């Protein structure tokens, strides 16, 4: 089980400090939400953040969740910035273009993942499975942190797990002590937690509590 805190919910004015605190608590991967204001109605970070992250924390994994339909313009920028894993939305391009983007990431030495919005059928993953290092099942609609975990999410996670076999299933949206357990039982192995890690008690306490729940 892997916890990948989303820095979208961290304190931007103390970002390095909060990343360091999570690292001290045992976190090895961070989830970087990249939103372009078009694909989703919000703006967040750019490639410079990934570059700075890898410069200051070279031993940590930078997992980029790209929420943009401008794959041609943005994927190369985040590859160049040093992302370790880039996952983009199935809904971001025509279905027949997606395998080529996954090949591009692998050819560039970057792990490749695909993201499914809550309304996208799980079966679309089937032809992509040989090219995927990870599958991200959105458990909320993308674009804003702090949303409630959707009731339909566990059944979608299970369907993805049944289809994907050994490919890691990641969940993102509304993850807390209760919903992480539901997602784990359904087959998830990677958990994005933003508000739960950064917006409540001390970071080390929140990480320890979520780890305890996932190890039960």
C-alpha positions in Angstrom: 0.0 0.0 0.0 1.3 3.4 -1.0 0.2 6.8 0.2 0.8 9.7 -2.3 -0.1 13.0 -0.7 -1.5 15.7 -3.0 0.4 18.9 -2.5 -2.6 20.8 -3.9 -3.8 20.9 -0.3 -0.5 21.9 1.3 0.4 25.4 2.4 1.9 26.9 -0.7 3.9 29.4 1.3 5.5 26.5 3.3 5.4 23.9 0.6 9.0 22.5 1.0 8.5 22.4 4.8 5.3 20.4 4.5 6.8 18.0 1.9 9.8 17.5 4.2 7.5 16.7 7.1 5.6 14.1 5.1 8.9 12.6 3.9 10.0 12.4 7.5 6.8 10.4 8.2 7.8 7.9 5.6 6.2 9.2 2.4 8.2 8.4 -0.8 5.9 9.6 -3.5 4.0 12.9 -4.0 1.0 13.6 -6.2 1.2 16.8 -8.2 -2.1 18.0 -9.6 -1.7 19.9 -12.8 -4.8 21.8 -13.8 -5.0 24.1 -16.9 -8.2 26.0 -16.3 -9.8 24.5 -19.5 -10.1 20.7 -19.0 -11.0 21.4 -15.4 -12.3 24.7 -14.0 -9.2 25.5 -11.9 -5.6 26.4 -12.2 -2.7 24.9 -10.3 1.0 24.3 -10.9 3.3 24.2 -13.9 6.5 22.3 -14.9 8.7 24.5 -12.8 7.2 23.1 -9.7 8.1 19.5 -10.8 11.6 20.7 -11.6 12.0 22.4 -8.2 10.6 19.4 -6.4 13.1 17.0 -8.0 15.9 19.4 -7.4 15.2 19.7 -3.7 13.9 16.1 -3.1 15.7 13.9 -5.7 15.0 10.8 -3.8 11.2 11.3 -3.8 8.9 10.2 -6.7 7.0 13.0 -8.5 3.7 11.7 -9.8 2.1 14.1 -12.1 -1.7 14.0 -12.6 -2.2 16.0 -15.7 -5.7 17.5 -16.1 -5.4 19.0 -19.5 -6.5 18.2 -23.0 -3.4 19.8 -24.5 -1.3 16.7 -24.3 0.9 17.7 -27.3 1.8 20.9 -25.6 2.1 19.8 -22.0 3.4 16.2 -21.8 6.9 17.1 -23.2 7.2 19.9 -20.6 6.6 17.6 -17.7 8.8 14.9 -19.1 11.6 17.5 -19.4 10.9 18.8 -15.9 11.7 15.3 -14.4 8.4 13.7 -13.6 8.8 10.0 -12.6 5.2 9.1 -13.5 2.7 11.0 -15.6 -0.9 10.0 -15.7 -3.3 11.8 -18.0 -7.1 11.6 -18.5 -8.6 9.1 -21.0 -11.1 11.9 -21.7 -8.3 14.3 -22.8 -7.9 13.0 -26.3 -9.4 10.8 -28.9 -9.2 7.1 -27.9 -7.1 6.2 -30.9 -4.4 8.7 -29.9 -4.0 7.5 -26.3 -1.7 4.5 -27.0 0.7 6.8 -28.8 1.0 9.1 -25.8 1.6 6.1 -23.5 4.4 5.0 -25.9 5.8 8.5 -25.9 6.1 8.5 -22.1 7.8 5.1 -22.0 10.1 6.1 -24.8 11.0 9.1 -22.7 11.8 7.0 -19.6 8.7 8.0 -17.7 6.1 5.7 -16.2 2.7 6.0 -17.8 -0.7 6.0 -16.3 -4.3 6.7 -17.4 -7.0 8.5 -15.4 -10.7 7.8 -15.6 -13.4 10.3 -14.6 -16.4 9.0 -12.7 -18.6 8.8 -15.8 -16.1 6.9 -18.0 -16.7 3.2 -18.4 -14.0 1.0 -16.9 -14.0 -1.3 -20.0 -12.2 1.4 -22.0 -9.0 0.3 -20.2 -8.9 -3.1 -21.7 -6.9 -2.3 -24.9 -4.5 -0.1 -23.0 -3.5 -2.5 -20.2 -0.2 -3.6 -21.8 1.0 0.0 -21.9 0.0 1.0 -18.4 2.1 1.3 -15.2 -0.8 2.6 -13.1 -4.5 3.3 -13.4 -6.1 6.2 -11.5 -9.8 5.9 -10.7 -11.2 9.3 -9.8 -13.5 9.0 -6.8 -14.7 12.6 -7.2 -15.0 14.8 -10.3 -11.6 16.4 -11.0 -10.7 20.0 -10.5 -11.1 20.8 -6.8 -9.8 19.3 -3.6 -12.0 18.5 -0.5 -14.8 16.8 -2.4 -16.8 13.8 -1.0 -15.9 10.3 -2.0 -18.6 9.0 -4.4 -20.8 6.1 -3.4 -20.2 4.4 -6.8 -16.5 4.5 -6.4 -15.9 1.1 -4.7 -17.7 -0.8 -7.5 -15.6 1.0 -10.1 -12.4 0.3 -8.3 -13.3 -3.4 -8.1 -14.1 -3.5 -11.8 -10.8 -1.9 -12.6 -8.9 -4.3 -10.4 -10.6 -7.3 -11.9 -9.7 -6.1 -15.4 -6.2 -4.9 -14.7 -4.7 -7.7 -12.6 -1.3 -6.7 -11.2 -1.4 -3.1 -12.5 -1.6 -0.8 -9.5 -5.0 0.9 -9.0 -4.8 4.4 -7.5 -7.7 6.4 -6.0 -8.0 10.1 -5.8 -10.7 12.2 -4.2 -12.3 12.3 -0.7 -9.8 9.9 0.8 -9.9 9.7 4.6 -9.7 7.1 7.3 -13.1 5.6 6.3 -13.0 5.9 2.5 -9.4 4.6 2.3 -10.5 1.4 3.9 -13.4 1.0 1.4 -11.0 1.7 -1.5 -8.5 -0.8 -0.2 -11.2 -3.5 0.2 -12.2 -2.9 -3.4 -8.7 -3.4 -4.7 -6.9 0.0 -4.6 -3.2 -0.1 -3.6 -2.2 3.6 -4.1 -4.0 6.4 -2.2 -3.9 10.1 -3.0 -4.8 12.1 0.1 -4.6 15.8 0.2 -6.9 17.5 2.7 -6.6 14.5 5.1 -2.8 14.8 5.2 -2.2 18.5 5.1 -5.4 20.2 6.4 -6.0 18.6 9.7 -3.7 17.5 12.6 0.1 17.3 12.4 1.2 15.8 9.1 3.1 13.0 10.8 0.1 12.0 12.8 -2.2 11.9 9.7 0.3 9.9 7.7 0.7 7.4 10.6 -3.1 7.1 11.1 -3.7 6.4 7.4 -0.8 3.9 7.3 -2.3 2.1 10.3 -5.7 1.8 8.6 -4.2 0.6 5.3 -2.1 -2.1 7.1 -5.0 -3.6 9.1 
